[in-house]
Amino acid sequence: MYHDAEVEGRDQAENSRWGFAPTLALGLDSSTRLILGYYHLEQDNVPDYGLPTTQGRLLVEVDRSNWYGFAHLNREESLASIGTMRVEHDVNDALSVRSQFRYAENDLWSVVTPPRNADPLTDTVSRNPNVRDSINTLAINQTDVTLAFDTGAWQHTVVTGFEVSRELYRTRAYLPAVPAPADSLSNPDPHTPYAPAFVGNGSTDNTGDTLAAYAFDTIRLGGHWQVTGGVRWDRFDVSSESVSALGVSTVLDTRDTMTSWRAGLVYKPRENGSIYLVSGTSFNPSAKPG
């Protein structure tokens, strides 16, 4: 995949990306299968932070094409890579095992210049570029066992398993040591000479660990009805360290533990259609300690 485009009606702004996503499957006609997948996407953009406003409103004197950044500085470069490996094994017609491992990494480096403090009376707008450098990685494994069996006239399909993961997020922020010169509000110059040194403006390092176990049963009651039910237990641990621009460090740790459930009733008037009623609980643990 390749994509390259400018932004209609906006000077300088453009987006460019390319990527590929191959998949390889081995042993599809056997009891043991291996599926390998990889996803790769790179972007190299010139970010657009739009037009300045006063009191939350756009200025009618400003042309829509005006761009208030620095053409030689402003960039947004990102990289996403995801590798996946899945192993499946059929022990027999009633029992199968599946284990899936995934590693993902997302990198972002950007220099952006949002226009601020627009003043129509002096025809000026301030613009201070800021830098963000971040990396986000995730390693996760999910393993489950599927078992089919009957209890009288009821046909059961039970899926039980566990999940374990670790996610790391690191970000660094920077500001120019020397403020950028103001620009013309009505006729901005994206090629203004300006080559600042950037100094640290804080950092954050987060680690999130997940451990989960679950079980789910689908019971077929004849040809048209199904009853489903399951339970999942999660533990989510977060460790965070933030360092301010002045070098003050703050360390926080949290743990969330929750059991959630789901139950449902399904009616299948036809093989390719379902009418269902489902109830359940869920939770969204926060990765922001405190």
C-alpha positions as MATLAB code, in Angstrom:
seq = 'MYHDAEVEGRDQAENSRWGFAPTLALGLDSSTRLILGYYHLEQDNVPDYGLPTTQGRLLVEVDRSNWYGFAHLNREESLASIGTMRVEHDVNDALSVRSQFRYAENDLWSVVTPPRNADPLTDTVSRNPNVRDSINTLAINQTDVTLAFDTGAWQHTVVTGFEVSRELYRTRAYLPAVPAPADSLSNPDPHTPYAPAFVGNGSTDNTGDTLAAYAFDTIRLGGHWQVTGGVRWDRFDVSSESVSALGVSTVLDTRDTMTSWRAGLVYKPRENGSIYLVSGTSFNPSAKPG';
ca = [
       0.000    0.000    0.000;
       1.249    3.469   -0.893;
      -0.520    6.780   -0.365;
       0.654   10.331   -0.980;
      -1.687   13.310   -0.815;
      -1.813   16.994   -0.128;
      -4.601   18.640    1.865;
      -7.099   20.492   -0.303;
      -6.945   24.226    0.244;
      -4.057   24.076    2.731;
      -0.514   25.208    1.952;
       2.407   22.945    2.951;
       0.320   20.227    4.663;
       0.674   16.754    3.161;
       0.406   13.100    4.123;
       2.528   10.227    2.876;
       2.346    6.609    3.984;
       3.274    3.126    2.831;
       2.910   -0.344    4.274;
       2.499   -4.055    3.730;
       0.841   -6.932    5.600;
       1.852  -10.467    4.529;
       0.432  -13.649    6.072;
       1.798  -17.198    5.856;
      -0.221  -20.262    6.875;
       1.305  -23.733    7.177;
      -0.405  -27.080    7.678;
      -3.927  -25.955    6.847;
      -4.965  -29.510    5.976;
      -3.380  -31.074    9.075;
      -4.167  -31.287   12.778;
      -1.429  -28.771   13.614;
      -1.419  -25.368   11.956;
       0.943  -22.406   12.108;
      -0.135  -18.939   10.998;
       2.392  -16.099   10.788;
       1.437  -12.500   10.111;
       3.193   -9.170    9.956;
       1.868   -5.626    9.625;
       4.079   -2.648    8.795;
       3.013    0.972    8.244;
       5.206    4.064    7.990;
       4.007    7.651    7.755;
       5.897   10.837    6.941;
       3.552   13.814    7.191;
       3.658   17.577    7.384;
       1.142   18.204   10.197;
      -1.526   20.867    9.961;
      -2.736   22.630   13.098;
      -5.299   24.708   11.302;
      -6.168   28.375   11.590;
      -5.865   30.595   14.672;
      -8.986   31.687   16.516;
      -9.999   34.441   18.901;
     -12.657   33.774   21.524;
     -13.260   30.395   19.904;
     -14.073   31.833   16.482;
     -12.199   31.863   13.188;
     -11.000   35.191   11.912;
     -12.798   36.240    8.741;
      -9.686   38.092    7.527;
      -7.621   34.892    7.428;
      -7.370   32.940    4.191;
      -8.133   29.238    4.512;
      -4.849   28.306    2.803;
      -2.697   30.056    5.438;
      -0.287   27.680    7.169;
       1.529   28.907   10.273;
       4.281   26.356   10.800;
       7.917   26.118    9.741;
       8.334   24.178    6.500;
      11.884   23.073    7.408;
      10.941   21.944   10.945;
       7.421   20.575   11.090;
       7.262   16.826   10.607;
       5.292   13.863   11.878;
       6.977   10.498   11.432;
       5.370    7.326   12.712;
       6.101    3.627   12.462;
       3.769    0.754   13.340;
       4.998   -2.851   13.315;
       2.920   -5.825   14.474;
       4.066   -9.444   14.354;
       1.633  -12.275   15.108;
       2.176  -16.023   15.494;
      -0.706  -18.448   16.078;
      -0.413  -22.188   16.669;
      -3.502  -24.408   16.512;
      -3.649  -28.112   17.316;
      -6.598  -30.484   17.122;
      -6.104  -33.202   19.723;
      -9.213  -34.968   18.444;
     -12.639  -34.050   17.073;
     -13.743  -32.732   20.473;
     -10.613  -31.041   21.828;
      -8.415  -28.323   20.328;
      -5.758  -25.941   21.629;
      -4.838  -22.515   20.291;
      -2.034  -20.198   21.373;
      -1.458  -16.770   19.869;
       1.459  -14.423   20.510;
       1.687  -10.842   19.291;
       4.336   -8.171   19.563;
       3.529   -4.621   18.490;
       5.545   -1.422   18.429;
       4.374    2.089   17.595;
       6.888    4.936   17.333;
       6.000    8.595   16.899;
       8.265   11.590   16.421;
       6.696   14.945   15.681;
       7.485   18.646   15.549;
       4.282   20.686   15.469;
       3.613   24.420   15.552;
       0.105   25.375   16.654;
      -0.751   29.032   15.974;
      -1.627   30.968   19.128;
      -2.428   34.479   20.365;
      -3.733   35.801   17.068;
      -4.040   39.597   17.079;
      -5.857   41.152   14.088;
      -4.920   44.669   15.251;
      -1.180   44.049   14.904;
      -1.535   41.352   12.226;
       0.560   38.921   14.286;
       0.308   35.359   15.521;
       2.711   33.549   17.833;
       4.072   30.124   16.930;
       6.278   27.997   19.122;
       7.153   24.517   17.848;
       7.164   21.622   20.284;
       8.601   18.144   19.915;
       7.126   14.836   20.998;
       9.032   11.564   20.913;
       7.124    8.460   22.020;
       7.300    4.690   21.780;
       4.584    2.192   22.679;
       5.229   -1.570   22.776;
       2.916   -4.473   23.551;
       3.718   -8.155   24.064;
       0.696  -10.407   24.576;
      -0.115  -14.112   24.629;
      -3.567  -15.674   24.611;
      -3.954  -19.421   24.979;
      -7.270  -21.246   25.067;
      -8.683  -24.750   24.949;
     -11.953  -25.614   23.179;
     -13.829  -28.719   24.333;
     -17.046  -30.105   22.833;
     -19.182  -32.620   24.742;
     -22.801  -33.600   25.374;
     -24.871  -33.801   28.546;
     -27.979  -35.649   27.528;
     -29.624  -33.734   24.671;
     -27.542  -30.616   25.333;
     -24.483  -29.974   23.185;
     -21.738  -27.977   24.909;
     -18.832  -26.032   23.419;
     -16.602  -24.776   26.228;
     -13.752  -22.336   25.673;
     -11.385  -21.687   28.562;
      -8.012  -20.030   28.653;
      -5.752  -17.280   29.899;
      -4.190  -14.049   28.686;
      -0.984  -12.354   29.775;
       0.481   -9.122   28.437;
       2.920   -6.299   29.097;
       2.593   -2.834   27.586;
       5.246   -0.126   27.783;
       4.678    3.515   26.933;
       7.423    6.127   26.955;
       7.158    9.739   25.880;
       9.576   12.665   25.854;
       8.602   16.299   25.267;
      10.822   19.170   24.148;
      10.449   22.923   23.694;
      12.672   25.398   21.832;
      15.324   27.102   23.969;
      14.729   30.327   22.029;
      11.130   31.397   21.278;
      10.127   31.479   17.645;
       9.537   34.823   15.932;
       5.949   35.920   15.478;
       4.402   35.569   12.050;
       2.038   37.622    9.962;
      -1.576   36.685   10.582;
      -2.718   37.619    7.085;
       0.341   36.515    5.104;
       2.384   33.905    7.018;
       5.842   32.893    5.834;
       6.530   29.142    6.347;
      10.158   29.650    5.295;
      11.146   32.065    8.087;
      14.766   31.293    9.133;
      14.631   29.627   12.538;
      16.848   26.813   13.823;
      16.231   26.389   17.545;
      17.882   24.044   19.992;
      15.281   21.993   21.869;
      15.369   21.386   25.633;
      13.545   18.764   27.672;
      10.028   19.548   28.848;
       9.160   16.444   30.830;
       8.860   12.712   30.297;
       6.569    9.818   31.163;
       7.276    6.085   31.473;
       4.327    3.723   31.968;
       4.247   -0.058   32.333;
       0.993   -2.030   32.276;
       0.756   -5.759   33.065;
      -2.396   -7.782   32.433;
      -3.240  -11.261   33.703;
      -6.612  -12.796   32.874;
      -8.436  -16.129   32.923;
     -11.794  -16.946   31.371;
     -14.311  -19.684   30.605;
     -17.300  -19.587   28.255;
     -19.914  -22.200   27.397;
     -22.332  -22.351   24.459;
     -25.150  -24.859   24.962;
     -27.236  -25.917   21.976;
     -30.793  -26.887   22.916;
     -32.090  -28.578   19.811;
     -31.877  -26.990   16.383;
     -33.035  -23.429   17.123;
     -32.040  -22.396   20.656;
     -28.709  -21.684   22.297;
     -27.781  -20.568   25.804;
     -24.442  -18.880   26.379;
     -22.638  -17.932   29.561;
     -19.152  -17.106   30.719;
     -16.953  -15.445   33.298;
     -13.620  -13.611   33.070;
     -11.182  -12.511   35.783;
      -8.708   -9.689   35.111;
      -5.841   -8.150   37.034;
      -4.302   -4.967   35.675;
      -1.115   -3.520   37.229;
       0.243   -0.107   36.258;
       3.513    1.529   37.198;
       4.097    5.119   36.127;
       6.941    7.588   36.487;
       6.555   11.194   35.366;
       9.388   13.709   35.354;
       8.534   17.398   35.081;
      10.493   19.980   33.121;
      12.186   20.930   36.419;
      13.317   17.350   37.019;
      10.769   16.500   39.728;
       9.919   12.788   39.586;
       6.533   11.322   40.540;
       6.098    7.547   40.794;
       2.671    5.948   41.129;
       1.475    2.327   41.146;
      -2.052    0.926   40.928;
      -3.760   -2.447   40.665;
      -7.271   -3.125   39.361;
      -8.899   -6.535   39.803;
     -12.305   -7.338   38.393;
     -14.518  -10.309   37.590;
     -16.961   -9.834   34.724;
     -19.639  -12.101   33.298;
     -21.823  -12.522   30.252;
     -25.001  -14.524   29.608;
     -27.234  -14.771   26.592;
     -30.117  -16.502   24.880;
     -30.015  -17.061   21.117;
     -32.828  -18.087   18.797;
     -31.882  -19.204   15.274;
     -34.951  -19.250   13.011;
     -32.594  -20.049   10.134;
     -29.060  -21.383    9.880;
     -27.759  -18.023    8.668;
     -29.700  -15.803   11.094;
     -29.916  -15.222   14.848;
     -32.080  -13.290   17.299;
     -30.385  -12.866   20.626;
     -30.673  -11.306   24.067;
     -27.416  -10.737   25.948;
     -26.514   -9.247   29.315;
     -23.102   -8.807   30.883;
     -20.611   -6.634   32.694;
     -17.245   -5.200   31.725;
     -14.720   -2.711   33.021;
     -12.125   -0.380   31.598;
      -9.053   -0.157   33.835;
      -7.191    3.124   33.777;
      -3.513    3.331   32.884;
      -3.361    6.675   34.694;
      -2.409    6.006   38.313;
      -3.991    8.033   41.047;
];
